[in-house]
């Protein structure tokens, strides 16, 4: 499992282009309705799920979330005793005309970065597909993708 830290002590909170996107990983009991309860809790607090990935095991379910208000959600999870972790993540726009998935992956490969996990997002603010990527070094990955002409999104691009 990739390294995810409860707090981002050694990582800068912002990049020159804007606020880095923070992913929250929530550890749910493996039972019917657990995801619905989490979704309802966030909805009741006006926090939108912008991206989601689930991995189910026999003992628990890991839900990775990109949210409209990651800070508010983190505080809510602490208040409710919901186990979670946080990490910075790259969200890259894949325009249909020029930059496809293979081009994005080639760029990260050229930077000699290992992709630990990735998933598509539910929102498309620019009308193009969005890919959430966690790799060895989020800063190098973001810079490499930007220099290659990809649009790397910030939290402000996603939050409404």
Steps between C-alpha positions, in 0.01 A plus 500: 500500500641847417624721776226731622558725796246629752655846470703661227776630726790492254306588185427857395131580523501702180669510165562821309201427275256453790402266778607138452222243480467293815355153492342354812506123544231366728506158658148354521370183655424243234122503538192579293414871500837629627574695181147642493535618860830674416350660190196621696721644776698701245183611319342614829803726549491636141821323401497362146677182393696598188696177461475158661682168495425195713706195589319230690673237711361240738570720804432855382436727205739777399316792340715766335319832463560830331259745657380856451610583858777263614582708808138504619467129431818425695365689800165323466672160491701585811185619678316179409792267572523383139848359428660677206828611348595780266742541212565742217404382155534613138184560300576533131266589216514270199379693196353276237677669211861493613581346837375153551564261785804346332660845459442576869649169609796544263572839653508353852714211378747744342524670841577155646198512732315195625121529500367360826132534408272695268128539428262717298302783658125554493523870406628657179526878551661557157291235326795260470576179692692543826744249644611494864856368530712427805867441423839493673536879491187707444697823443725352231199330340299823491792698360576235235138486386470881492820535296366239256192715440251325727267703718563404864207606715501654847240478776354831382438352156288223654324665794190696417 
